Amino acid sequence: MIETGTDSYRPASTRARAEEPATAS
């Protein structure tokens, strides 16, 4: 169960991080 939660949280954080700088720019 923990593995599934981490997997979903990991990609979500990476996507938000990549969009953060793009929006700021």
Secondary structure, DSSP 8 states (H G I E B T S, - for coil): -HHHHHHHHHHHHHHHHHHHHHHH-
